[in-house]
Structures are given as C-alpha cells and as structure tokens.
Amino acid sequence: MKRLLLATAVLLSSWTLPAQFRTQDYADLYDSETVTALKGHVSMLAGAQMEGRRAGSEGERMSAEYIGRTLREYGIELITPEAGETFGLAREGGDTLVSRNVAAFIQGCDPALSDRYILIGARMDNLGSDTYTVDGETVNRIYYGANGNASGMAILLELARMLHSSRLRLGRSVLLVAFGASAESMAGSWYFLDRAFSDSDRIDAMVNLDMLGTASLGFYAYTSSNADLNVLLRRLEGELLPTRPALTSVEPYPSDHRAFYAKEIPSVFFTTGRYPEHGTQYDTPSLLQYDGMEKELEYIYNFTVALSTAARPLFRPDQAPADAAAATPAVSYHDVDYKPTFLGSSDPSVFLEKWVYVYLRYPKEAAEAGNQGRVIVDFIIDEGGNVTDVTVRRGVSPALDAEAVRVVSASPKWRPGRMRGGKKVRTAVSLTVEFLLDRRRGSFGINGKSID
C-alpha cells in the first residue's frame, strides 16, 4: 500500500511540476518572421538598458549602434559610421545639444531616376529617464518609448530589408535615416538636410514613420494636402493590400516631416496617432499591436516602390518640374533613321525576350484575382541610351501595370537612336507586355511561357 501511495504521489507531482516553468508566451510560436523581427527590434530599442534614448545619452548611442549594425547585416550600405554621425547644436542658455543620425543608402535601378532620392526617416530618440521620490526613497523612471518611436524605427529597419531584397523594383534611390534629437527639437532632420547631406536638392519626397504601434486607434497618412502624394495614396486603394491609411488634413503630431516641408520637399507622415501612454513611463512594448504593424509595413513598402518610379511630386500645384523646359520632343521609333538597339538588335522583341520576360514576375495578388492580359507600355530612350518616362498607355490591373513598368524601368542602357548625320535623339517606343493565366493547369505564364 505504501508503495502504491508513493507511486501515486510521484505521478501527481509529475503532472504539476511543469507548471512551475510555464513562463513562455506560446502565442509567439505562431508569429510570422516579420512579426518576430519587429518584436526583436522594439525589445532592444525600448529595453531598460537604453534608458529612454535621450539625445546625447549612452542609450541613444547604443540604439544608433544597433540600428547601424542591423542595416549592415541586412546588406545595406551605410553613409555614416555604424554608431551614427555625431552633431552638436548650440541651444539657448549657452549649452550644446549633442546627438547623432544614422543614415544608409539603397541604389535605385532606373538610370534616369537613380540620382534622385526618396528619404525614409524615423525618430530614434525619446525622453530618457528621471527620478522622483516616493516615501522618502528615490525611484528611477524610464520613458521607454516603445510606440514613440521604437515602433517606427522597427518598421524602418524591416522596410529597409524588404527594399534591399527587391531593389530591382526601385526607380529612385532610397535614403534611410534614423534621426537623433527629434523628441526635443527635431534637430536631427534639420541637421541632415542643412549640414550633413550635400544633395538635399535631389530629394524628391520624404516618408516619415512615427508612432505606428497602435493600429486599433487608426492608421493615418498626412501629406499637408499635397495633391500629387494624395493621388498616389488613392491609387494604391485599388490594390489588394491588408490595410490602407486614412488621409487626414489635420497633422496628427509634430514630427520630422516638418523640416522637409520647410525645404519644400513633398512629404507623407504615416502614423497611428496619439495614444494615452504617449510621453509616459507606461509606453512599453506590451502596448504594441505587431500584427497591425506588419500590415502597415506591407502598405508602406508598396507605397515606397510606387513612389520611387512615379513622376516627381510637386510641392505646389503651380510648380513646374525642374527638368520640364530642358526636355526635347521625342522622335517616334518608326521615324528614327537609325533605330535604338538592345544587345545589338533593333528589334524590340529582343528586349522583351532577353530582358523583360527574364525578370518579369507575375504578382501573386494578380494571379489570385485572375487578372491577365496585355499591358501596353510607352517609354523614351534618351540620347544617353537610358530608358526614361515609363508609363502605361493601356493597363490591365494596378499590380500587372506596376510590374510591367518596374521591369521596363530597370532596363540596362540601349544604344540610342540617331538621325542621318549622327545626331542622337530621344526615341519614343511602345511595347506590349503579356500576362496569361492557365486555370486548367493551376499555373500562370508570361507571354505564353508556363510558370508553375
């Protein structure tokens, strides 16, 4: 009997013992790779070791080092030291504000646009820490800044990874900047534009990411009513994306986009807006809604790719593009005496077979929606042999149209068209890019080539 009781006691203890070690959140096991990465970035940037990332603090330096190291590990070229470029600005009272910016670069693939930039920025710093007294004892208080703005920085890092992986889709080059001293005075964005980056006049648009972790409170895009950016945002509404922002004419929060508006650079501010814990010690990683952040990331990625190939957005409706007057009329492909050549051939079908259909990909959303057909693309081959001004004359769907534009825009140089006498001319070309679905085989194809 004693042995039976002992065995029963051991058996019962074996049932109850594991409960002592159930500290893991098993919900994390179902996270996507992106959500896992976002959580990792936020956990690091909003961790107690960063002590609130006050501008000029050791915590800000450690945050900058983490951001720079992560970008480098993602294969992205840094244009500042890994721990950022330190700067100092005099403040009222005679002291100096010291902080740092981290900046990186992804090369665009359109020869006509790659020397222009889209800048994607996010606030790196927060309010730091302080002390207060409770019952005669000094207590340290950390302003973790998980949503303000570890959330935006986490999305910037994963957006950088996605853009680098699909850089063939980029027309313009992309600058990625983590701004220091933003919480206090937005000094980092001003310093980058006015002191650190010599080609600020080549920045065509800015995308600002700040406070993006509370999707249940809404997802907003603020453009200061810029007409061109609003058109692009509305154009994406027709695509199958997991979320889309509400356009707002009221600035949700003062942030780094203001420095760019001061330089008349069109900007869009993506945010989920103010939240009750903003600016308090309770702004911790537990507040963040990572599934919502993943959806926002996908939207912002698609918006950035579209912006990189779009016509240059104007800051004012009456503003003419800087290069409009310099552009000379293009000559029709059929009227050029010596036609442009690609890989030694003047037959456009060679360009289709050797370039377009090699790199074209059937967008998943278009295949799932059953979209197929012929996209007619117009473009210019300029005097230098660069493919420019790629537009869709007749489209099928936003996803298929964008894919056709992407691949044509990324074309290597041609030998330009010439008139008798040897004068090089801008040549207008039209091509048909074909997308076909074969529902019987459960596959899709491009120009009749089946791809399972």
Secondary structure, DSSP 4 states (H G I P E B T S, - for coil): -HHHHHHHHHHHHHHHGGGGG--S-GGGGG--HHHHHHHHHHHHHTSGGGTT--TTSHHHHHHHHHHHHHHHHTTPEESS-TT-EEEEEE-TTS-EEEEEEEEEEE--S-TTTTTSEEEEEEE-----EEEEEETTEEEEEE---IIIIIHHHHHHHHHHHHHHHTGGG-SSEEEEEEESSHHHH-HHHHHIIIII-TTGGGEEEEEEE-----GGG--EEE-TT-HHHHHHHHHGGGS--S--PEEESS-SS--THHHHHHTT--EEEEE----TTTTSTT--GGG--HHHHHHHHHHHHHHHHHHHHSPPPPSSTTPPPTTTTTPPPPEEGGG-SB--BBTTB--HHHHIIIIIHHH----HHHHHHT--EEEEEEEEE-TTS-EEEEEEEE-S-HHHHHHHHHHHHTPPPPBPEE-TTS-EE-EEEEEEEEEEEETTTTEEEETTEEE-
